[in-house]
Amino acid sequence: MAYDTKKDAKDKIRIDITDGFAVERALKKFKRLCDAYGIVKEYRAREAYEKPSVKKKLKLEAADKRRKKTSSKMRVSKKI
């Protein structure tokens, strides 16, 4: 199996399969590499156009949600 740097790997993810190498195992490796290089995430992001204002709004909402989640965890851990 050949690994490239992350910059080049988006263009060429390659898995060398030899005799006795299970197809299921090769598919699992391929999926893992796609996840590692963010190919699926990028594909979903490009699937539909979002206006920059909508992207900014979603990003701010996600940050607010993260802040609330971590602050609630901090309160719970202080009580114990």
Phi and psi in degrees as a GROMACS rama.xvg file:
@    title "Ramachandran Plot"
@    xaxis  label "Phi"
@    yaxis  label "Psi"
@TYPE xy
-108.892  127.67  ALA-2
-106.393  138.059  TYR-3
-113.654  174.566  ASP-4
-68.5021  160.552  THR-5
-62.2979  -32.4327  LYS-6
-66.0372  -41.9153  LYS-7
-85.6321  -22.1294  ASP-8
-69.2071  -24.8058  ALA-9
-62.8291  -28.9071  LYS-10
-85.4876  -26.2346  ASP-11
-149.271  85.5622  LYS-12
-88.5384  127.733  ILE-13
-134.353  133.566  ARG-14
-125.103  119.043  ILE-15
-85.6347  123.995  ASP-16
-108.769  127.067  ILE-17
-110.023  177.26  THR-18
-61.991  139.385  ASP-19
83.4741  2.91676  GLY-20
-91.2034  118.319  PHE-21
-67.0993  141.367  ALA-22
-64.8497  -40.2308  VAL-23
-60.9807  -39.0013  GLU-24
-66.7503  -39.5098  ARG-25
-65.8446  -41.8909  ALA-26
-63.104  -40.6057  LEU-27
-62.6379  -42.2808  LYS-28
-64.6675  -41.1743  LYS-29
-62.4712  -45.7061  PHE-30
-62.6521  -40.7732  LYS-31
-63.4886  -42.1516  ARG-32
-65.5697  -40.1415  LEU-33
-61.664  -40.7957  CYS-34
-66.7153  -41.3002  ASP-35
-64.0948  -36.4306  ALA-36
-91.8289  -0.49634  TYR-37
74.0342  23.9551  GLY-38
-68.4148  -43.9831  ILE-39
-66.1361  -42.3071  VAL-40
-62.1693  -42.8039  LYS-41
-67.119  -38.7078  GLU-42
-61.4684  -45.5446  TYR-43
-65.5273  -35.2541  ARG-44
-67.6615  -34.4471  ALA-45
-86.9955  -8.46502  ARG-46
-61.8678  -38.6029  GLU-47
-136.272  141.26  ALA-48
-76.5338  135.351  TYR-49
-119.627  133.878  GLU-50
-64.5833  149.406  LYS-51
-57.0656  -35.566  PRO-52
-65.6832  -36.8323  SER-53
-69.2566  -41.0361  VAL-54
-59.658  -44.4117  LYS-55
-63.0482  -42.746  LYS-56
-62.1879  -45.9255  LYS-57
-63.6994  -38.1982  LEU-58
-65.4  -42.867  LYS-59
-65.4171  -40.0369  LEU-60
-64.2137  -40.5773  GLU-61
-65.6005  -39.4501  ALA-62
-65.1944  -41.5279  ALA-63
-63.4832  -41.5121  ASP-64
-63.1207  -42.0714  LYS-65
-63.3324  -43.3876  ARG-66
-60.6003  -45.2124  ARG-67
-63.3254  -40.226  LYS-68
-64.7778  -46.1232  LYS-69
-69.589  -35.5817  THR-70
-68.6464  -35.8033  SER-71
-69.6459  -34.006  SER-72
-67.1464  -36.9864  LYS-73
-66.6578  -39.8389  MET-74
-64.2405  -40.7968  ARG-75
-66.3454  -42.0748  VAL-76
-70.1061  -28.2154  SER-77
-73.1325  -31.0495  LYS-78
-68.2758  -32.7578  LYS-79
